[in-house]
Amino acid sequence: MDLESLKYFVDVVDLENFTRAAERNFISQPAISAQIKQLEETVGKPLLLRDHHHVTVTPAGQQFYRAAQRMLATYHGALLDIWRDQATAPTRLRVSFYIAQQFQPYINQLVKFRAEFPNVTVELVERDSEQAVQDVLTGAADLGFGIVDHSDRQLMWKQELADHLVVVGGKSTLTTLPRRVTLDQLAGLTYLTLTSVPATQFGQLTAQLLHGHAFQTTQLAGLDLLFTQLQMTPTFALLPVSQVPGNLNGLATRELQTALPNAMGVGWCYQRHPLDPTVGAFLAFENLL
């Protein structure tokens, strides 16, 4: 039994799903199932009852869940105390942040961290996702917030949420369509995209979804121009839901009905080695929020 297995178990219980817990921890669903099975063998009792769609926690599982939460809290508390002792001198935390309205809770984490560590100055720079990652790789930032990218082994990631793509268009364009649409139902519309996408993963995901569909495509320089064109012309775009403003009255969104992957992880990235003490303090502090 190790702390990683305890975290897997807590995530499965919290999310009530093995697949989502595996996605949160960047491992396969069979791997996380094997870890939980090993925990159950160690405990000597079933902790979870499984079916294809739902996870039920047994009485023993409930007891073990509470114990696992306490053990993880003790571990993160000890880390936080160590980092707090190390981070007594005035220092700074440089953060490159992929900004969206839905990400405000993660800015709040930085605000609370700043209050807990008054000697740390937090410098926040707004970047697109790929720029935020590059800032961490080049040393221009200590911590980045963006779309999860495991292509560079120098980086560690802590995923916070999954940002899925939605169909966006003018209300007059989408008003007759159901709440969930397929790409076939958008035939005849022009597909709008950005000249410079926020991350490689976004470009790869949209390319995979659009493969085999013969949409006329127009590239635009920025989101403001794209949103204007969506409202004025029979067009649509595929965008992360976090990037769709809720205050543009002329826009409408529809969920995309597809069997293909339609989500990207978003979270914090930082250099794997060496771990900056201020970054370590933030990561330990965040696990206690």
C-alpha positions as MATLAB code, in Angstrom:
seq = 'MDLESLKYFVDVVDLENFTRAAERNFISQPAISAQIKQLEETVGKPLLLRDHHHVTVTPAGQQFYRAAQRMLATYHGALLDIWRDQATAPTRLRVSFYIAQQFQPYINQLVKFRAEFPNVTVELVERDSEQAVQDVLTGAADLGFGIVDHSDRQLMWKQELADHLVVVGGKSTLTTLPRRVTLDQLAGLTYLTLTSVPATQFGQLTAQLLHGHAFQTTQLAGLDLLFTQLQMTPTFALLPVSQVPGNLNGLATRELQTALPNAMGVGWCYQRHPLDPTVGAFLAFENLL';
ca = [
       0.000    0.000    0.000;
       1.354    3.452   -0.909;
       0.112    7.050   -0.994;
      -0.447    6.913   -4.745;
      -2.833    3.964   -4.367;
      -4.674    5.812   -1.585;
      -5.116    8.809   -3.869;
      -6.428    6.586   -6.668;
      -8.971    5.077   -4.287;
     -10.120    8.487   -2.997;
     -10.483    9.774   -6.574;
     -12.559    6.735   -7.628;
     -14.900    7.278   -4.667;
     -15.135   11.046   -5.241;
     -15.798   10.687   -8.989;
     -17.843    7.466   -8.666;
     -16.110    6.229  -11.797;
     -12.893    4.331  -12.569;
     -12.408    5.865  -16.010;
     -12.659    9.474  -14.823;
     -10.334    8.730  -11.902;
      -7.836    7.188  -14.322;
      -8.042   10.262  -16.571;
      -7.449   12.550  -13.591;
      -4.284   10.623  -12.717;
      -3.068   10.041  -16.305;
      -3.065    6.262  -16.090;
      -5.153    3.619  -17.822;
      -8.452    2.376  -16.443;
      -7.130   -1.217  -16.095;
      -4.108    0.107  -14.170;
      -6.199    1.990  -11.636;
      -8.543   -1.015  -11.285;
      -5.525   -3.208  -10.535;
      -4.338   -0.782   -7.865;
      -7.748   -0.808   -6.156;
      -7.872   -4.614   -6.391;
      -4.499   -4.779   -4.645;
      -5.786   -2.455   -1.919;
      -8.781   -4.730   -1.389;
      -6.495   -7.762   -1.130;
      -4.394   -5.934    1.472;
      -7.460   -4.890    3.488;
      -9.070   -8.310    3.106;
     -12.523   -6.968    2.260;
     -14.215   -5.510   -0.843;
     -14.078   -1.704   -0.791;
     -16.096   -1.026   -3.946;
     -18.920   -2.704   -5.824;
     -18.571   -2.171   -9.572;
     -20.843   -2.232  -12.576;
     -20.423   -0.742  -16.045;
     -21.743    2.698  -15.136;
     -21.462    3.205  -11.392;
     -19.316    2.541   -8.349;
     -20.854    1.790   -4.943;
     -18.760    2.086   -1.786;
     -19.109   -0.769    0.710;
     -19.254   -0.101    4.495;
     -15.595   -1.181    4.707;
     -14.872    1.113    1.776;
     -16.477    4.071    3.542;
     -14.328    3.459    6.609;
     -11.195    3.058    4.492;
     -12.088    6.187    2.461;
     -12.167    8.330    5.617;
      -8.861    6.844    6.777;
      -7.286    7.435    3.346;
      -8.413   11.077    3.394;
      -6.808   11.546    6.807;
      -3.550    9.918    5.712;
      -3.331   12.023    2.564;
      -4.146   15.184    4.532;
      -1.401   14.333    7.049;
       1.070   13.786    4.205;
       0.233   17.059    2.451;
       0.212   18.893    5.770;
       3.724   17.656    6.516;
       4.886   18.754    3.058;
       3.307   22.156    3.578;
       5.080   22.612    6.916;
       8.409   21.722    5.309;
       7.893   24.112    2.410;
       6.709   26.843    4.776;
       9.919   26.512    6.799;
      11.992   26.694    3.617;
      10.099   29.619    2.080;
      10.625   32.244    4.780;
      12.643   34.749    2.738;
      10.902   37.131    0.317;
      10.438   35.318   -2.982;
       8.173   35.268   -6.019;
       6.015   32.795   -7.882;
       5.848   33.536  -11.605;
       2.682   32.079  -13.133;
       1.723   31.984  -16.809;
      -2.023   31.476  -16.944;
      -4.427   30.413  -19.679;
      -7.318   32.730  -18.802;
     -11.017   31.869  -18.993;
     -14.006   32.801  -16.839;
     -14.455   29.198  -15.675;
     -10.873   29.146  -14.390;
     -11.518   31.790  -11.710;
     -11.419   29.192   -8.869;
      -7.790   28.468   -9.788;
      -6.885   32.141   -9.630;
      -8.593   32.099   -6.223;
      -6.182   29.326   -5.204;
      -3.290   31.673   -5.952;
      -4.956   34.463   -3.963;
      -5.399   32.182   -0.931;
      -1.835   30.945   -1.279;
      -0.581   34.535   -1.314;
      -2.489   35.211    1.924;
      -1.012   32.091    3.556;
       2.536   32.957    2.403;
       2.804   36.781    2.647;
       6.511   36.629    1.804;
       5.658   35.304   -1.695;
       4.857   37.771   -4.468;
       2.666   36.167   -7.145;
       3.283   37.488  -10.657;
       0.484   36.476  -13.045;
       0.912   36.744  -16.824;
      -1.945   36.007  -19.238;
      -0.848   33.663  -22.028;
      -2.459   31.127  -24.306;
      -2.035   27.527  -23.224;
       0.943   26.650  -25.396;
       2.764   29.850  -24.431;
       2.171   29.105  -20.735;
       3.777   25.682  -21.148;
       6.735   27.146  -23.041;
       7.242   29.743  -20.317;
       7.726   26.943  -17.776;
      10.048   24.995  -20.084;
      12.248   28.043  -20.756;
      12.301   29.204  -17.132;
      10.261   32.357  -17.814;
       7.611   31.052  -15.386;
       7.734   28.784  -12.342;
       4.181   27.485  -12.771;
       1.879   27.293  -15.768;
      -1.855   26.753  -16.174;
      -3.021   25.348  -19.473;
      -4.144   22.373  -21.537;
      -2.366   19.232  -20.331;
       0.470   18.184  -22.651;
       2.557   15.115  -21.792;
       4.824   15.386  -24.840;
       7.697   16.909  -22.855;
       8.999   14.681  -20.070;
      10.599   17.644  -18.272;
       7.174   18.699  -17.038;
       4.869   17.376  -14.361;
       1.136   18.064  -14.537;
      -1.626   18.293  -11.960;
      -4.929   18.140  -13.832;
      -7.767   20.231  -12.397;
     -10.628   19.738  -14.859;
     -11.582   18.494  -18.310;
     -12.464   21.204  -20.841;
     -14.671   19.781  -23.607;
     -15.450   21.148  -27.054;
     -18.867   22.541  -27.938;
     -20.443   23.716  -31.173;
     -20.733   27.512  -31.232;
     -22.746   29.563  -33.735;
     -25.138   32.426  -34.106;
     -28.550   31.964  -32.517;
     -30.199   32.263  -35.923;
     -27.944   29.457  -37.200;
     -28.344   26.967  -34.362;
     -31.842   27.755  -33.080;
     -33.536   24.929  -35.021;
     -31.006   22.282  -33.977;
     -31.429   19.987  -30.956;
     -29.432   20.381  -27.732;
     -26.932   17.728  -28.917;
     -25.851   17.753  -32.562;
     -23.656   15.669  -34.837;
     -21.303   17.201  -37.359;
     -23.504   15.747  -40.122;
     -26.300   18.046  -38.929;
     -24.022   21.042  -39.597;
     -23.551   20.213  -43.285;
     -23.737   23.339  -45.444;
     -22.256   25.626  -42.789;
     -18.771   27.108  -43.010;
     -16.379   26.027  -40.267;
     -14.527   28.901  -38.581;
     -11.219   28.323  -36.851;
      -8.312   30.368  -35.542;
      -5.104   31.041  -37.454;
      -3.191   30.372  -34.241;
      -4.828   27.753  -31.981;
      -4.315   27.933  -28.180;
      -2.568   24.557  -28.005;
      -1.418   21.707  -30.237;
      -3.840   19.367  -28.459;
      -6.754   21.608  -29.459;
      -5.699   21.493  -33.115;
      -5.238   17.720  -33.008;
      -8.593   17.155  -31.335;
     -10.562   19.304  -33.796;
      -8.741   17.745  -36.760;
      -9.685   14.279  -35.526;
     -13.320   15.267  -35.037;
     -13.562   16.911  -38.483;
     -11.793   14.117  -40.370;
     -13.991   12.873  -43.200;
     -16.257   15.952  -43.196;
     -15.968   18.291  -46.173;
     -16.636   21.653  -44.513;
     -15.566   24.861  -46.177;
     -13.107   26.374  -43.690;
     -12.222   29.980  -42.890;
      -9.354   30.944  -40.593;
      -9.613   34.097  -38.485;
      -6.973   35.957  -36.511;
      -8.651   36.126  -33.106;
     -11.612   35.131  -30.952;
     -13.302   38.552  -31.109;
     -13.439   38.426  -34.913;
     -14.535   34.788  -34.819;
     -17.421   35.546  -32.436;
     -18.521   38.459  -34.647;
     -18.560   36.284  -37.763;
     -20.473   33.530  -35.957;
     -23.244   35.978  -35.095;
     -23.439   37.483  -38.602;
     -22.983   34.494  -40.934;
     -24.176   30.856  -41.304;
     -21.065   29.413  -39.692;
     -19.995   27.347  -36.694;
     -16.889   26.762  -34.605;
     -15.643   24.062  -32.246;
     -14.313   25.693  -29.102;
     -13.440   24.697  -25.531;
     -16.469   25.536  -23.424;
     -14.201   27.615  -21.168;
     -13.529   30.006  -24.055;
     -17.173   30.722  -24.924;
     -18.384   33.979  -23.339;
     -21.738   33.867  -21.632;
     -22.527   37.535  -22.253;
     -22.804   37.588  -26.056;
     -26.536   37.514  -26.704;
     -26.170   36.610  -30.370;
     -24.305   33.347  -29.705;
     -25.656   29.860  -29.059;
     -23.939   26.594  -28.123;
     -24.772   22.944  -28.669;
     -23.197   19.827  -27.194;
     -21.330   17.763  -29.796;
     -22.616   14.216  -30.164;
     -19.649   12.050  -31.133;
     -18.078    8.729  -30.272;
     -14.600   10.278  -30.543;
     -12.678   11.909  -27.677;
     -14.015   15.401  -27.056;
     -12.198   16.728  -23.982;
      -8.843   18.137  -22.974;
      -7.383   18.121  -19.483;
      -6.517   21.524  -17.997;
      -4.244   22.040  -15.025;
      -0.938   23.158  -13.509;
       2.463   22.316  -14.974;
       5.906   22.718  -13.437;
       9.471   21.542  -13.936;
       9.949   17.935  -12.834;
      13.491   18.510  -11.496;
      14.496   20.404   -9.507;
      11.223   21.344   -7.816;
      11.240   25.022   -6.898;
      10.463   25.402   -3.141;
       7.796   28.035   -3.808;
       6.112   25.806   -6.396;
       6.289   22.946   -3.891;
       4.682   25.146   -1.245;
       1.827   26.012   -3.620;
       1.243   22.391   -4.655;
       1.189   21.210   -1.027;
      -1.087   24.104   -0.043;
      -3.508   23.402   -2.919;
      -4.003   19.797   -1.827;
      -5.336   21.071    1.488;
      -7.902   23.466   -0.018;
];
